[in-house]
Amino acid sequence: MTDFLNKLTGDELIPIVAILSTFLFLIVYAIASNWRKARIAEIDAALKRDLIGQGRSAEEIDRIIGSGKKKDKATE
């Protein structure tokens, strides 16, 4: 492998590094995005659990959870 890399010139190495960097970025982005979604779902579930523990009704929980959500741009 190092023998192959030693034979490459700078002009040949730049596209390879660019492509590998792009793939690495996409992988990290996908992991971070899914991790964020999982954490939001986990926090949301914990809030619902706490509200149920406080004896709140389903309508109150829906109103509380819904008030923190961003409104859809189409409704604005």
PyMOL commands that place a pseudoatom at each C-alpha (Angstrom):
pseudoatom trace, name=CA, resn=MET, resi=1, chain=A, elem=C, hetatm=0, pos=[0.000, 0.000, 0.000]
pseudoatom trace, name=CA, resn=THR, resi=2, chain=A, elem=C, hetatm=0, pos=[2.748, 2.460, 0.864]
pseudoatom trace, name=CA, resn=ASP, resi=3, chain=A, elem=C, hetatm=0, pos=[4.483, 1.512, -2.381]
pseudoatom trace, name=CA, resn=PHE, resi=4, chain=A, elem=C, hetatm=0, pos=[1.352, 2.545, -4.294]
pseudoatom trace, name=CA, resn=LEU, resi=5, chain=A, elem=C, hetatm=0, pos=[1.118, 5.847, -2.404]
pseudoatom trace, name=CA, resn=ASN, resi=6, chain=A, elem=C, hetatm=0, pos=[4.809, 6.595, -2.992]
pseudoatom trace, name=CA, resn=LYS, resi=7, chain=A, elem=C, hetatm=0, pos=[4.312, 6.315, -6.767]
pseudoatom trace, name=CA, resn=LEU, resi=8, chain=A, elem=C, hetatm=0, pos=[1.527, 8.913, -6.790]
pseudoatom trace, name=CA, resn=THR, resi=9, chain=A, elem=C, hetatm=0, pos=[2.295, 12.537, -7.552]
pseudoatom trace, name=CA, resn=GLY, resi=10, chain=A, elem=C, hetatm=0, pos=[0.584, 15.487, -5.904]
pseudoatom trace, name=CA, resn=ASP, resi=11, chain=A, elem=C, hetatm=0, pos=[-1.765, 15.941, -8.838]
pseudoatom trace, name=CA, resn=GLU, resi=12, chain=A, elem=C, hetatm=0, pos=[-2.930, 12.332, -8.552]
pseudoatom trace, name=CA, resn=LEU, resi=13, chain=A, elem=C, hetatm=0, pos=[-3.183, 12.380, -4.780]
pseudoatom trace, name=CA, resn=ILE, resi=14, chain=A, elem=C, hetatm=0, pos=[-5.434, 15.449, -4.470]
pseudoatom trace, name=CA, resn=PRO, resi=15, chain=A, elem=C, hetatm=0, pos=[-8.565, 13.855, -6.036]
pseudoatom trace, name=CA, resn=ILE, resi=16, chain=A, elem=C, hetatm=0, pos=[-8.102, 10.706, -3.953]
pseudoatom trace, name=CA, resn=VAL, resi=17, chain=A, elem=C, hetatm=0, pos=[-7.869, 12.724, -0.743]
pseudoatom trace, name=CA, resn=ALA, resi=18, chain=A, elem=C, hetatm=0, pos=[-10.856, 14.845, -1.796]
pseudoatom trace, name=CA, resn=ILE, resi=19, chain=A, elem=C, hetatm=0, pos=[-13.026, 11.794, -2.468]
pseudoatom trace, name=CA, resn=LEU, resi=20, chain=A, elem=C, hetatm=0, pos=[-11.996, 10.073, 0.768]
pseudoatom trace, name=CA, resn=SER, resi=21, chain=A, elem=C, hetatm=0, pos=[-12.624, 13.288, 2.718]
pseudoatom trace, name=CA, resn=THR, resi=22, chain=A, elem=C, hetatm=0, pos=[-16.084, 13.588, 1.205]
pseudoatom trace, name=CA, resn=PHE, resi=23, chain=A, elem=C, hetatm=0, pos=[-16.967, 10.020, 2.145]
pseudoatom trace, name=CA, resn=LEU, resi=24, chain=A, elem=C, hetatm=0, pos=[-15.623, 10.551, 5.657]
pseudoatom trace, name=CA, resn=PHE, resi=25, chain=A, elem=C, hetatm=0, pos=[-17.667, 13.741, 6.017]
pseudoatom trace, name=CA, resn=LEU, resi=26, chain=A, elem=C, hetatm=0, pos=[-20.844, 11.977, 4.862]
pseudoatom trace, name=CA, resn=ILE, resi=27, chain=A, elem=C, hetatm=0, pos=[-20.302, 9.118, 7.298]
pseudoatom trace, name=CA, resn=VAL, resi=28, chain=A, elem=C, hetatm=0, pos=[-19.693, 11.471, 10.225]
pseudoatom trace, name=CA, resn=TYR, resi=29, chain=A, elem=C, hetatm=0, pos=[-22.713, 13.581, 9.221]
pseudoatom trace, name=CA, resn=ALA, resi=30, chain=A, elem=C, hetatm=0, pos=[-24.972, 10.515, 9.080]
pseudoatom trace, name=CA, resn=ILE, resi=31, chain=A, elem=C, hetatm=0, pos=[-23.783, 9.292, 12.482]
pseudoatom trace, name=CA, resn=ALA, resi=32, chain=A, elem=C, hetatm=0, pos=[-24.164, 12.723, 14.101]
pseudoatom trace, name=CA, resn=SER, resi=33, chain=A, elem=C, hetatm=0, pos=[-27.599, 13.273, 12.579]
pseudoatom trace, name=CA, resn=ASN, resi=34, chain=A, elem=C, hetatm=0, pos=[-28.930, 9.931, 13.771]
pseudoatom trace, name=CA, resn=TRP, resi=35, chain=A, elem=C, hetatm=0, pos=[-27.331, 10.358, 17.193]
pseudoatom trace, name=CA, resn=ARG, resi=36, chain=A, elem=C, hetatm=0, pos=[-29.065, 13.747, 17.526]
pseudoatom trace, name=CA, resn=LYS, resi=37, chain=A, elem=C, hetatm=0, pos=[-32.440, 12.257, 16.574]
pseudoatom trace, name=CA, resn=ALA, resi=38, chain=A, elem=C, hetatm=0, pos=[-31.972, 9.470, 19.118]
pseudoatom trace, name=CA, resn=ARG, resi=39, chain=A, elem=C, hetatm=0, pos=[-31.053, 11.932, 21.879]
pseudoatom trace, name=CA, resn=ILE, resi=40, chain=A, elem=C, hetatm=0, pos=[-34.067, 14.139, 21.095]
pseudoatom trace, name=CA, resn=ALA, resi=41, chain=A, elem=C, hetatm=0, pos=[-36.358, 11.098, 21.249]
pseudoatom trace, name=CA, resn=GLU, resi=42, chain=A, elem=C, hetatm=0, pos=[-34.747, 10.031, 24.538]
pseudoatom trace, name=CA, resn=ILE, resi=43, chain=A, elem=C, hetatm=0, pos=[-35.205, 13.496, 26.084]
pseudoatom trace, name=CA, resn=ASP, resi=44, chain=A, elem=C, hetatm=0, pos=[-38.782, 13.671, 24.804]
pseudoatom trace, name=CA, resn=ALA, resi=45, chain=A, elem=C, hetatm=0, pos=[-39.573, 10.273, 26.323]
pseudoatom trace, name=CA, resn=ALA, resi=46, chain=A, elem=C, hetatm=0, pos=[-38.040, 11.304, 29.666]
pseudoatom trace, name=CA, resn=LEU, resi=47, chain=A, elem=C, hetatm=0, pos=[-40.144, 14.476, 29.700]
pseudoatom trace, name=CA, resn=LYS, resi=48, chain=A, elem=C, hetatm=0, pos=[-43.298, 12.492, 28.954]
pseudoatom trace, name=CA, resn=ARG, resi=49, chain=A, elem=C, hetatm=0, pos=[-42.390, 10.008, 31.704]
pseudoatom trace, name=CA, resn=ASP, resi=50, chain=A, elem=C, hetatm=0, pos=[-41.931, 12.875, 34.188]
pseudoatom trace, name=CA, resn=LEU, resi=51, chain=A, elem=C, hetatm=0, pos=[-45.215, 14.493, 33.175]
pseudoatom trace, name=CA, resn=ILE, resi=52, chain=A, elem=C, hetatm=0, pos=[-47.052, 11.180, 33.579]
pseudoatom trace, name=CA, resn=GLY, resi=53, chain=A, elem=C, hetatm=0, pos=[-45.402, 10.813, 36.986]
pseudoatom trace, name=CA, resn=GLN, resi=54, chain=A, elem=C, hetatm=0, pos=[-46.777, 14.232, 37.938]
pseudoatom trace, name=CA, resn=GLY, resi=55, chain=A, elem=C, hetatm=0, pos=[-50.274, 13.013, 37.076]
pseudoatom trace, name=CA, resn=ARG, resi=56, chain=A, elem=C, hetatm=0, pos=[-50.801, 15.205, 34.010]
pseudoatom trace, name=CA, resn=SER, resi=57, chain=A, elem=C, hetatm=0, pos=[-53.544, 14.318, 31.560]
pseudoatom trace, name=CA, resn=ALA, resi=58, chain=A, elem=C, hetatm=0, pos=[-52.866, 13.279, 27.972]
pseudoatom trace, name=CA, resn=GLU, resi=59, chain=A, elem=C, hetatm=0, pos=[-54.183, 16.604, 26.696]
pseudoatom trace, name=CA, resn=GLU, resi=60, chain=A, elem=C, hetatm=0, pos=[-51.836, 18.540, 28.981]
pseudoatom trace, name=CA, resn=ILE, resi=61, chain=A, elem=C, hetatm=0, pos=[-48.870, 16.427, 27.917]
pseudoatom trace, name=CA, resn=ASP, resi=62, chain=A, elem=C, hetatm=0, pos=[-49.746, 16.929, 24.251]
pseudoatom trace, name=CA, resn=ARG, resi=63, chain=A, elem=C, hetatm=0, pos=[-50.046, 20.691, 24.769]
pseudoatom trace, name=CA, resn=ILE, resi=64, chain=A, elem=C, hetatm=0, pos=[-46.742, 20.895, 26.681]
pseudoatom trace, name=CA, resn=ILE, resi=65, chain=A, elem=C, hetatm=0, pos=[-44.837, 18.751, 24.186]
pseudoatom trace, name=CA, resn=GLY, resi=66, chain=A, elem=C, hetatm=0, pos=[-46.414, 20.530, 21.213]
pseudoatom trace, name=CA, resn=SER, resi=67, chain=A, elem=C, hetatm=0, pos=[-45.602, 23.997, 22.545]
pseudoatom trace, name=CA, resn=GLY, resi=68, chain=A, elem=C, hetatm=0, pos=[-41.866, 23.298, 22.349]
pseudoatom trace, name=CA, resn=LYS, resi=69, chain=A, elem=C, hetatm=0, pos=[-41.923, 22.088, 18.748]
pseudoatom trace, name=CA, resn=LYS, resi=70, chain=A, elem=C, hetatm=0, pos=[-41.011, 24.409, 15.885]
pseudoatom trace, name=CA, resn=LYS, resi=71, chain=A, elem=C, hetatm=0, pos=[-43.899, 25.362, 13.661]
pseudoatom trace, name=CA, resn=ASP, resi=72, chain=A, elem=C, hetatm=0, pos=[-43.859, 24.140, 10.085]
pseudoatom trace, name=CA, resn=LYS, resi=73, chain=A, elem=C, hetatm=0, pos=[-42.785, 26.848, 7.623]
pseudoatom trace, name=CA, resn=ALA, resi=74, chain=A, elem=C, hetatm=0, pos=[-45.858, 26.142, 5.506]
pseudoatom trace, name=CA, resn=THR, resi=75, chain=A, elem=C, hetatm=0, pos=[-48.158, 27.197, 8.353]
pseudoatom trace, name=CA, resn=GLU, resi=76, chain=A, elem=C, hetatm=0, pos=[-46.421, 30.531, 8.914]
for i in range(1, 76): cmd.bond("trace and resi %d" % i, "trace and resi %d" % (i + 1))
show_as sticks, trace
zoom trace
